[in-house]
Amino acid sequence: MFAFAPDIAARRPKTQHQATQPRALRQTAKRPLAFKKRGRILKIILFGSYAKGGWVDEPFTMKGYRSDFDLLIIVNNRKLCEFAEYWHKAADRLILDKSIETPVSFIVHSRREVNTYLKEGQYFFSDIRTG
């Protein structure tokens, strides 16, 4: 008759790091992934010359100027406003994608920031609101 050995993982003692690391600290290490999963774009607002109807599209004149799409992206958490961390790839894609003829630029703010700026009466945000 054969006796089966118990699962090797069940017999393996915890490493010194696992044994001394508090549970809360181990959970904190997992939070960045959970944080990113909960991140949401709440609203994308067109502002600037295209929103007001005064854009310029003269790429073939001597000036060669073309207005860009200005976008305000509102997210659910201030941490998501870190451009270098979360948005640089999107900006690069918008620049490099040859099918997008009109340039696109964007800024990112949290809902709380936008509401605070509106409450304070900051001109930029108030102007976007009145559009």
Rosetta silent file (secondary structure, phi, psi, omega in degrees, C-alpha in Angstrom):
SEQUENCE: MFAFAPDIAARRPKTQHQATQPRALRQTAKRPLAFKKRGRILKIILFGSYAKGGWVDEPFTMKGYRSDFDLLIIVNNRKLCEFAEYWHKAADRLILDKSIETPVSFIVHSRREVNTYLKEGQYFFSDIRTG
SCORE:     score description
SCORE:     0.000 S_00000001
   1 L     0.000  139.351 -179.240    0.000    0.000    0.000 S_00000001
   2 L  -101.248  141.052  174.107    1.262    3.455   -0.893 S_00000001
   3 L  -107.955  128.786  179.697    1.026    6.475    1.336 S_00000001
   4 L   -85.066  137.067  178.419    0.817    9.800   -0.448 S_00000001
   5 L   -73.514  144.909  176.134    2.962   12.621    0.859 S_00000001
   6 L   -63.924  160.964 -179.168    1.101   15.757    1.874 S_00000001
   7 L   -52.336  131.948 -177.706    1.283   18.701   -0.463 S_00000001
   8 H   -60.604  -40.300 -179.349    4.814   20.080   -0.539 S_00000001
   9 H   -62.292  -34.633 -179.766    3.587   23.689   -0.305 S_00000001
  10 H   -69.539  -30.304 -179.511    1.683   22.848    2.872 S_00000001
  11 H   -83.876  -21.717 -174.368    4.864   21.424    4.446 S_00000001
  12 L   -67.341  125.966  177.569    7.118   24.269    3.370 S_00000001
  13 L   -70.468  154.026  177.655    7.904   26.594    6.289 S_00000001
  14 L   -65.519  145.687  175.637    7.348   30.279    5.777 S_00000001
  15 L   -68.872  163.067  179.819   10.390   32.222    4.750 S_00000001
  16 H   -59.028  -38.516 -179.648   11.865   34.565    7.304 S_00000001
  17 H   -63.743  -44.113 -179.734   10.504   37.497    5.275 S_00000001
  18 H   -67.983  -37.256 -177.233    6.969   36.077    5.244 S_00000001
  19 H   -70.063  -34.962 -176.338    7.050   35.187    8.910 S_00000001
  20 H   -92.574  -14.047 -177.060    8.182   38.630   10.063 S_00000001
  21 L   -81.240  120.491  179.336    6.150   40.722    7.616 S_00000001
  22 L   -62.606  151.892 -178.230    2.908   41.908    9.205 S_00000001
  23 H   -60.067  -40.624 -179.796   -0.276   41.054    7.365 S_00000001
  24 H   -60.790  -37.479  179.388   -1.194   44.739    6.918 S_00000001
  25 H   -68.369  -39.641  177.562    2.130   45.365    5.195 S_00000001
  26 H   -63.779  -38.629  178.887    1.577   42.447    2.811 S_00000001
  27 H   -69.320  -34.534  178.315   -1.870   43.836    1.953 S_00000001
  28 H   -62.571  -35.901  179.317   -0.421   47.306    1.396 S_00000001
  29 H   -64.234  -26.900  179.448    1.882   45.847   -1.239 S_00000001
  30 H   -85.276  -16.289 -175.026   -1.215   44.655   -3.141 S_00000001
  31 H   -60.328  -38.288 -179.958   -3.014   48.019   -2.937 S_00000001
  32 H   -56.089  -38.145  178.573   -1.412   49.659   -5.981 S_00000001
  33 H   -66.958  -42.896  178.626   -2.999   47.025   -8.187 S_00000001
  34 H   -65.735  -39.065  179.333   -6.380   47.460   -6.527 S_00000001
  35 H   -59.637  -45.749 -179.344   -6.024   51.240   -6.740 S_00000001
  36 H   -64.853  -36.407  179.732   -5.451   51.104  -10.495 S_00000001
  37 H   -66.747  -30.722 -179.711   -8.453   48.822  -10.962 S_00000001
  38 H   -85.550   -9.901 -179.085  -10.692   51.323   -9.158 S_00000001
  39 L   -65.394  136.593 -177.635   -9.388   54.257  -11.202 S_00000001
  40 L  -139.701  142.534  166.722  -12.004   55.803  -13.471 S_00000001
  41 E   -86.836  119.484 -177.010  -12.267   58.562  -16.013 S_00000001
  42 E   -88.772  -34.746 -175.949  -15.423   60.354  -14.934 S_00000001
  43 E  -160.248  146.032  171.848  -15.693   62.938  -17.672 S_00000001
  44 E  -123.084  122.035 -175.471  -13.878   64.272  -20.723 S_00000001
  45 E  -117.671  127.563  173.565  -14.626   67.903  -21.520 S_00000001
  46 E   -81.743  128.675  176.378  -13.698   69.703  -24.719 S_00000001
  47 E  -135.848  176.788  178.491  -12.605   73.275  -24.027 S_00000001
  48 L    89.151 -155.748 -171.427  -10.746   75.992  -25.861 S_00000001
  49 H   -63.789  -37.405  179.042  -11.223   77.156  -29.435 S_00000001
  50 H   -67.810  -37.519  179.366  -13.044   74.045  -30.691 S_00000001
  51 H   -68.252  -33.359 -177.404  -15.528   74.206  -27.798 S_00000001
  52 H   -90.536   -8.141  178.176  -16.161   77.910  -28.426 S_00000001
  53 L    84.395   16.092 -178.235  -16.366   77.558  -32.198 S_00000001
  54 L  -116.637   33.440 -177.703  -13.356   79.753  -32.969 S_00000001
  55 L   -72.957  160.951  178.160  -10.803   77.182  -34.088 S_00000001
  56 L  -118.935  132.091  178.211   -8.282   77.761  -36.846 S_00000001
  57 E  -134.514   78.552 -177.235   -7.550   75.133  -39.470 S_00000001
  58 E  -128.876   59.486 -176.515   -5.030   76.624  -41.876 S_00000001
  59 L   -69.879  -17.462 -174.828   -2.232   74.081  -42.190 S_00000001
  60 L  -103.237    6.731  177.442   -1.492   75.014  -45.798 S_00000001
  61 L   -89.867  178.018  178.838   -1.121   78.781  -45.338 S_00000001
  62 L   -60.698  -38.838  178.131    2.110   80.625  -44.606 S_00000001
  63 L   -67.575  -37.413 -179.676    1.366   80.497  -40.893 S_00000001
  64 L    62.340   37.229 -175.697    0.563   76.810  -41.125 S_00000001
  65 E   -98.393  142.335  175.913   -1.474   76.930  -37.929 S_00000001
  66 E  -139.370  123.643  176.916   -4.035   74.405  -36.803 S_00000001
  67 L   -62.559  154.317  177.461   -5.940   74.633  -33.523 S_00000001
  68 L  -108.425  162.686  172.121   -5.799   71.602  -31.309 S_00000001
  69 E   -80.177  122.590  176.724   -8.483   69.771  -29.395 S_00000001
  70 E  -101.778  123.125 -176.968   -8.101   70.777  -25.748 S_00000001
  71 E  -121.162  136.146  170.166   -9.444   68.173  -23.354 S_00000001
  72 E  -105.317  119.464  178.869   -9.966   68.264  -19.618 S_00000001
  73 E  -104.037  123.269 -179.317  -10.029   64.726  -18.257 S_00000001
  74 E  -106.590  125.461 -177.052  -11.658   64.378  -14.851 S_00000001
  75 E  -115.849  167.612 -174.202  -10.732   61.278  -12.837 S_00000001
  76 L   -86.916   -5.256 -178.080  -12.004   59.849   -9.575 S_00000001
  77 L  -146.572  135.820 -177.567   -8.734   60.028   -7.637 S_00000001
  78 H   -59.768  -30.881  179.707   -6.019   62.669   -7.399 S_00000001
  79 H   -60.537  -28.555 -179.067   -3.295   60.006   -7.673 S_00000001
  80 H   -74.841   -5.054  179.934   -4.441   59.369  -11.245 S_00000001
  81 H   -80.990   -8.476 -179.033   -3.473   62.927  -12.190 S_00000001
  82 L   -66.351  104.455 -173.942    0.228   62.009  -12.262 S_00000001
  83 H   -61.552  -49.584 -176.138    0.988   62.590  -15.926 S_00000001
  84 H   -62.352  -32.004 -176.909    4.338   60.805  -16.045 S_00000001
  85 H   -79.531  -41.749 -169.322    2.913   57.773  -14.262 S_00000001
  86 H  -118.105  -23.982 -167.129   -0.393   57.253  -16.055 S_00000001
  87 H  -113.975  -10.107 -175.274   -0.847   59.519  -19.073 S_00000001
  88 H   -63.007  -34.664  179.093    2.407   59.770  -21.024 S_00000001
  89 H   -66.537  -40.302  177.867    1.609   56.744  -23.174 S_00000001
  90 H   -63.730  -42.585  179.005   -1.767   58.185  -24.168 S_00000001
  91 H   -62.980  -42.856  178.461   -0.123   61.504  -25.053 S_00000001
  92 H   -62.175  -42.226  178.793    2.506   59.726  -27.148 S_00000001
  93 H   -62.296  -41.421  179.800   -0.154   57.748  -28.998 S_00000001
  94 H   -65.236  -32.097  179.011   -2.103   60.891  -29.797 S_00000001
  95 H   -76.921  -42.070 -172.459    1.038   62.502  -31.207 S_00000001
  96 H   -84.736  -20.236 -177.673    2.269   59.490  -33.174 S_00000001
  97 L   -71.320  110.956 -176.648   -1.042   58.248  -34.598 S_00000001
  98 L   -70.106  -18.010  179.686   -1.035   59.476  -38.200 S_00000001
  99 L   -77.422  -13.793  177.332   -4.789   58.971  -38.543 S_00000001
 100 L   -94.995  103.437 -175.788   -5.379   61.813  -36.059 S_00000001
 101 L   -80.491  -37.908 -179.579   -4.922   64.941  -38.151 S_00000001
 102 L   -87.111  126.744  179.736   -5.955   67.522  -35.566 S_00000001
 103 L   -60.342  149.430  179.538   -3.532   67.739  -32.636 S_00000001
 104 E  -126.421  129.013  172.053   -4.910   66.769  -29.238 S_00000001
 105 E  -126.588  149.608 -177.991   -3.707   68.081  -25.894 S_00000001
 106 E  -145.375  155.837  172.738   -5.143   67.231  -22.523 S_00000001
 107 E  -125.936  154.250 -175.986   -4.884   67.975  -18.843 S_00000001
 108 E  -125.898  129.051  176.364   -5.991   65.702  -16.019 S_00000001
 109 E  -138.286  154.138  175.636   -7.586   66.749  -12.725 S_00000001
 110 E   -80.464  159.897  177.663   -9.541   64.924  -10.067 S_00000001
 111 H   -58.731  -41.409 -179.614  -13.208   65.665   -9.477 S_00000001
 112 H   -62.675  -43.059  178.179  -12.347   67.069   -6.054 S_00000001
 113 H   -61.014  -47.844 -178.457   -9.761   69.442   -7.549 S_00000001
 114 H   -60.703  -45.713  179.598  -12.171   70.682  -10.213 S_00000001
 115 H   -63.492  -38.594  177.418  -14.948   71.258   -7.676 S_00000001
 116 H   -64.189  -46.343 -179.895  -12.542   73.097   -5.359 S_00000001
 117 H   -63.133  -38.341  177.208  -11.286   75.296   -8.195 S_00000001
 118 H   -65.671  -42.601  179.093  -14.848   76.077   -9.265 S_00000001
 119 H   -63.177  -36.440  178.954  -15.819   76.921   -5.692 S_00000001
 120 H   -76.184  -12.124  179.801  -12.775   79.215   -5.442 S_00000001
 121 L    77.962   25.082  178.954  -13.816   80.876   -8.683 S_00000001
 122 L   -61.396  130.261 -170.807  -10.588   80.123  -10.542 S_00000001
 123 H   -56.603  -48.179 -175.714  -10.973   81.679  -13.961 S_00000001
 124 H   -53.482  -49.370 -177.358   -9.759   78.736  -16.051 S_00000001
 125 H   -74.040  -36.584  176.886  -12.312   76.314  -14.626 S_00000001
 126 H   -64.225  -37.841  178.779  -15.092   78.889  -14.464 S_00000001
 127 H   -65.806  -40.257  177.291  -14.477   79.701  -18.143 S_00000001
 128 H   -63.547  -41.480 -178.249  -14.720   76.022  -19.086 S_00000001
 129 H   -62.494  -42.286 -178.612  -17.954   75.742  -17.123 S_00000001
 130 H   -82.267  -18.409  171.090  -19.581   78.688  -18.891 S_00000001
 131 L    53.520    0.000    0.000  -18.048   77.494  -22.097 S_00000001
